[in-house]
Amino acid sequence: MDTPQVQKSYERKEGQGTLYLVATPIGNLEDMTFRSVRILKEVDCIAAEDTRQTRKLLTHFDIQSRLVSYHEHNKRASGPELIRMILEGQSIALVSDAGMPAISDPGYDLVRLALEADVSVVAVPGANAALSALIVSGLPTERFLFAGFLPRDKKKLKDELERLRRVPATIIFYESPHRIVKTLEAMKEVWTDAPVAIVRELTKRYEEVVRGTIMECLSFLENRETLGEYCLVVDRNGADSPDSEHAAGPWWAELTLEEHVARYEREVGDRKEAMKRAAADRNVSKRDIYNALLER
């Protein structure tokens, strides 16, 4: 039987350095921890996703450590080189543009390379946009899922939302300002409605949290300019879950066929699509739905 890989961070391997994953502020420089500053000053090298952004941080805290680039487009070449340096005794800190490295960025690939080379990996925690958004959202926190960025392609987006439809948890997404409305519209189409919190500009001067339903938040954003990076927190606890559906029946169980189709038609604005969705819910063909409606 294979044995698990055991890392004891307090035991330094002789002749070998350490890979530190160092969190950096997501907007407010006061969120930089004492430990993060110390580690960045002590390491031989800092690998950054955006060296220009990181240099501003290093200058502010008078950190003189060597700065190198590690990002999605050079990770195949830079990753093995960084591991070689660690194996030769240098310690390296990995930072992202903001927040925790290896979350929705290529840091994950470097961690995997480090573990394959039996290199010690140490987390230096700090600010994180997803968890910060979750705890101010007012939505349930006992069970949550970080889903990162949703697909840009419309069909893939809907497929992913369908996949997440039965996940009984509070789900956290990252979204850009020019896509936040489109994403909420797709959620309304697939999920109907749900409690959400839209959090933007976390820790910055114009931090804003909008709490309501998907439809209420869409209405709020309708005539406003969307600026800043967004975290979108959605409460899916119990919604469309297999357990709740088994106990109480599906949401449409008490509706007549006409009411069922009409509900979808109001949501999507297309009768054919409404009949298609009602057919899928009832596990019958769209033609069956069409014929049944004609007979009534």
Solvent accessible surface area in square Angstrom, and as a share of the most:
residue,aa,sasa,rsa
1,M,236,1.05
2,D,137,0.71
3,T,119,0.69
4,P,111,0.70
5,Q,108,0.48
6,V,110,0.63
7,Q,74,0.33
8,K,97,0.41
9,S,45,0.29
10,Y,169,0.64
11,E,93,0.42
12,R,125,0.46
13,K,75,0.32
14,E,179,0.80
15,G,59,0.57
16,Q,42,0.19
17,G,7,0.06
18,T,3,0.02
19,L,0,0.00
20,Y,25,0.09
21,L,20,0.10
22,V,0,0.00
23,A,3,0.02
24,T,7,0.04
25,P,11,0.07
26,I,21,0.11
27,G,38,0.36
28,N,54,0.28
29,L,71,0.35
30,E,156,0.70
31,D,61,0.32
32,M,19,0.09
33,T,50,0.29
34,F,195,0.81
35,R,97,0.35
36,S,1,0.00
37,V,25,0.14
38,R,117,0.43
39,I,8,0.04
40,L,0,0.00
41,K,104,0.44
42,E,110,0.49
43,V,9,0.05
44,D,73,0.38
45,C,0,0.00
46,I,0,0.00
47,A,0,0.00
48,A,0,0.00
49,E,51,0.23
50,D,39,0.20
51,T,38,0.22
52,R,186,0.68
53,Q,90,0.40
54,T,6,0.03
55,R,133,0.49
56,K,138,0.59
57,L,17,0.08
58,L,8,0.04
59,T,103,0.60
60,H,111,0.50
61,F,48,0.20
62,D,93,0.48
63,I,9,0.05
64,Q,151,0.67
65,S,20,0.13
66,R,142,0.52
67,L,26,0.13
68,V,29,0.17
69,S,43,0.28
70,Y,3,0.01
71,H,53,0.24
72,E,91,0.41
73,H,168,0.75
74,N,39,0.20
75,K,41,0.17
76,R,212,0.78
77,A,78,0.60
78,S,21,0.14
79,G,0,0.00
80,P,68,0.43
81,E,75,0.34
82,L,6,0.03
83,I,13,0.07
84,R,106,0.39
85,M,9,0.04
86,I,0,0.00
87,L,79,0.39
88,E,111,0.50
89,G,37,0.36
90,Q,59,0.26
91,S,25,0.16
92,I,0,0.00
93,A,0,0.00
94,L,5,0.02
95,V,2,0.01
96,S,8,0.05
97,D,68,0.35
98,A,48,0.37
99,G,3,0.03
100,M,45,0.20
101,P,5,0.03
102,A,27,0.21
103,I,71,0.36
104,S,65,0.42
105,D,27,0.14
106,P,9,0.06
107,G,1,0.01
108,Y,130,0.49
109,D,50,0.26
110,L,0,0.00
111,V,24,0.14
112,R,106,0.39
113,L,58,0.29
114,A,0,0.00
115,L,46,0.23
116,E,128,0.57
117,A,33,0.26
118,D,74,0.39
119,V,3,0.02
120,S,5,0.03
121,V,22,0.13
122,V,14,0.08
123,A,55,0.42
124,V,1,0.00
125,P,80,0.51
126,G,35,0.34
127,A,19,0.15
128,N,22,0.11
129,A,22,0.17
130,A,5,0.04
131,L,85,0.42
132,S,30,0.19
133,A,0,0.00
134,L,4,0.02
135,I,126,0.64
136,V,51,0.30
137,S,2,0.01
138,G,72,0.69
139,L,25,0.13
140,P,44,0.28
141,T,64,0.37
142,E,148,0.67
143,R,141,0.51
144,F,95,0.39
145,L,65,0.32
146,F,66,0.27
147,A,32,0.25
148,G,6,0.05
149,F,120,0.50
150,L,13,0.06
151,P,44,0.28
152,R,165,0.60
153,D,75,0.39
154,K,139,0.59
155,K,143,0.60
156,K,128,0.54
157,L,8,0.04
158,K,49,0.21
159,D,73,0.38
160,E,40,0.18
161,L,0,0.00
162,E,83,0.37
163,R,160,0.58
164,L,2,0.01
165,R,46,0.17
166,R,112,0.41
167,V,41,0.24
168,P,52,0.33
169,A,3,0.02
170,T,0,0.00
171,I,0,0.00
172,I,1,0.00
173,F,1,0.00
174,Y,30,0.11
175,E,8,0.03
176,S,17,0.11
177,P,29,0.18
178,H,127,0.57
179,R,25,0.09
180,I,0,0.00
181,V,51,0.29
182,K,126,0.53
183,T,1,0.00
184,L,0,0.00
185,E,84,0.38
186,A,9,0.07
187,M,0,0.00
188,K,47,0.20
189,E,35,0.16
190,V,6,0.03
191,W,7,0.03
192,T,25,0.15
193,D,49,0.25
194,A,7,0.05
195,P,62,0.39
196,V,2,0.01
197,A,0,0.00
198,I,2,0.01
199,V,0,0.00
200,R,46,0.17
201,E,35,0.16
202,L,15,0.07
203,T,38,0.22
204,K,86,0.36
205,R,210,0.77
206,Y,138,0.52
207,E,77,0.34
208,E,63,0.28
209,V,39,0.22
210,V,21,0.12
211,R,139,0.51
212,G,22,0.21
213,T,42,0.24
214,I,0,0.00
215,M,83,0.37
216,E,104,0.47
217,C,1,0.01
218,L,24,0.12
219,S,73,0.47
220,F,61,0.25
221,L,11,0.06
222,E,128,0.57
223,N,140,0.72
224,R,133,0.48
225,E,138,0.62
226,T,29,0.17
227,L,96,0.48
228,G,23,0.22
229,E,114,0.51
230,Y,9,0.03
231,C,6,0.04
232,L,0,0.00
233,V,0,0.00
234,V,0,0.00
235,D,24,0.13
236,R,2,0.01
237,N,50,0.26
238,G,39,0.37
239,A,34,0.26
240,D,36,0.19
241,S,8,0.05
242,P,79,0.49
243,D,119,0.62
244,S,45,0.29
245,E,58,0.26
246,H,169,0.75
247,A,90,0.70
248,A,89,0.69
249,G,26,0.25
250,P,38,0.24
251,W,87,0.31
252,W,44,0.16
253,A,48,0.37
254,E,162,0.73
255,L,53,0.27
256,T,70,0.40
257,L,12,0.06
258,E,74,0.33
259,E,83,0.37
260,H,0,0.00
261,V,1,0.00
262,A,35,0.27
263,R,74,0.27
264,Y,9,0.03
265,E,55,0.25
266,R,176,0.64
267,E,23,0.10
268,V,37,0.21
269,G,65,0.63
270,D,68,0.35
271,R,109,0.40
272,K,142,0.60
273,E,51,0.23
274,A,0,0.00
275,M,15,0.07
276,K,118,0.50
277,R,37,0.14
278,A,0,0.00
279,A,4,0.03
280,A,79,0.61
281,D,41,0.21
282,R,69,0.25
283,N,139,0.72
284,V,66,0.38
285,S,57,0.37
286,K,88,0.37
287,R,175,0.64
288,D,75,0.39
289,I,5,0.03
290,Y,106,0.40
291,N,61,0.31
292,A,25,0.20
293,L,24,0.12
294,L,117,0.58
295,E,146,0.66
296,R,172,0.63
